[in-house]
Amino acid sequence: MSRRVVSRHRWWCLGTDRVIGSLSMVTKTTSGKSPSASNDSAAPSSEMPSEAAQARRFGKARSAQSTALLEDYVELISDLLGTAGEARPTDVARRFGVSHATAIKTIARLRREGLATSRPYRGVFLTEAGMALAERVRRRHRLVVDLLVAVGVPSDSAEADAEGIEHHVSDTALAAFSAFLGRKDSD
């Protein structure tokens, strides 16, 4: 009986059930036969990670989800300030497709976190910490987009998919992406 072990890595488009990319690689065939002659179905591993390892993974995902919204807001505010010279809550709400009240609530959270300032009847401005975060998120976004394009994802899809991936990818993965693309910077 021949069995091949397959390593699969999948990137999911966050917020949907759509796989945006899948890489499969045959790592070992347990018999002397060629991989094409072996059984094509790989049994899923029945081993679970340790409780501590699994808790660490889920904790990282929860942390990334809680900061993703703030990162998106500072990146957009920075873009608006750079192109239009101002970032009004109305413009932010329209670009995110949310209500004005939702944008105001999130901007208030940015102020509490020390990432932005605002005044009544004026736009929103980023603090030094907010500008640094926006630049960091922008670099991560570009790196993820460039990697997706390099592996064959069309540009439009790569831009859309990077919006979710950029918040959840580890620094280790970013360094690997950067090395794959032949860059010296990783974040």
N, C-alpha and C positions, 0 to 999 in steps of 0.2 A: 504494500500500500504506500503510495507516494503522497506526501503532503508538502505544500510550500507555505512558508511563512511570509506574510506580506506586511509591510509597514505602510500605514496610510496616514497622511496628514491632510486635514481639511480646514479651510478657512470658511467661516460662516458669515454671511451678511447679517449683521446684528439687527434684531427687530423683525426678521423674517425667517422662514424655514428654507431659504435658498442657499445652496452651496455655491460659493463664488469661485472656488478653486479646489482642486484635488490632485495630490501627487501620490502615486503608488509606485513602490519599488520592490522588486523581488529581492529578498535578502538571503534566502537559503532554501534549497530544495533538499528534503530529507532523504530522497533516494537518488540513485545515480542517473535517473531519467531527466530529460530536459524539462524546464518549467512548463512548456506548452503541453506536455504529456501528463502533467500532474493535475490533481483536482484543483479547479479554479476557485473554490470557495475556501476562505480562510476562517477558521473558527475564532470567535472573539475570545480574548483572554478572560479567564474566569477569576483571575487574581485581582483583588481590589488594592488600591494604594493604602498605606497606613492611615489611621485616623488623623494623625498630625499633618501628614502630607496633603491629604484631601482637604482638611480644614484650611490649610495655608492657601491652596489653590482657590477655594471658594471665597476666602477672605480677600484675596487679590482681585477677584472678579467683582465682588461687591464694592470694594474701594474704587475700582476703575469706573464702575457705573455711577457712583455718587459724584465723582469729579468730572465725568465726561461732559455734562451740561455746562458746568462752569468753564471748562476748556473751550467748548464750542462758542460760548458767549464772548469770552475775551478775544478769541481769534477773529470773530466777526466784527466786534467793536474796533479792534485794531485795523482791520481791513477798511471799515467805513471811515475811520479817522484818517487813514492814509490816502484814500481815494476821494472822499467827499469833504474832508476837513472837519466833519462832525459825525457823531453817532447819536441820533435821536432814538428814544425808546420806540417811537412809531416805526422807524426804519428797521430797527432790530426785530420787532414783532412781525412786520411784513416779510422780512427775509427768512425768518424761521417758520412762518406760517402759523403763528400762535396769536392769541388775543393780546391786546395792549396790556391788560391786567397781568397776564402771565409774564410778559417781558418785564414789566415794572417789578414784579415779585422776584424774579431771578436777578435783576439788576440790584435790588436791595440786598440779596444774598451776596452778590459780588462785593458790595460796599462793606457788609459785615465781615467778609473774609479778607478785607484790605486789598482787594484787587482793582477796585474802581471807585471813582468819586462822581457825584452828580449834584446839580443844583436845580431847584424848581425852574421850569421853563427854559432850561438849557440842556445841552446834550450830556452824554456820559463820557467820562475820560478815564483812562487807565492809570493806575499808580505805577511806580517802577516795578513792583512785584507783578502786577497785571501785564505790563508790557513784556517782562521777561517770560512769563508763562505763555503769552500769545506767540512769542518768537519760538519757544521750545515746541509748542504744539504745531506750529507751521512747519518747522523742520521735520518733525515726526511724520506729519501728513505727507510732505513731499517725498520723503524716503519710502513710505509705504506705497504711494502712488507709483513712484519710479520702479519699485520692485514688481508690483503687479503688472505694469506695462512690460517690463523685461521678461516676465514669464508668459506673456501672450494675452493678457487681459486688455480689451479695448480701452482707450483713454477715458471715455465717458463712464464706463463701468468701474474702472479703477478709481476715478475721482469719487464716485458715489460709495463704493465699498470701503475706501480708505477712511471715510467719515466715521465708521464704526470701529474698524480695526485699530486705528491710531491710538485710541484710548486704552486698549487692552493688551497691546503688545509689550513684552518686557524689554528692558534695556539690553539683555543678552540677545534676544531675537533681533533688536534693532542693530546691534553690532554685527550680527551675522548678515543681515540684509545689506548693511553698508559694505561689508567685506565682499559679498557676492557681487555688488554693483561696482566694486573697485574704488570705493571712496575711503577717505581717511577719517571723516567725522561720522559718528554713529547717532548722535542726538543733538 
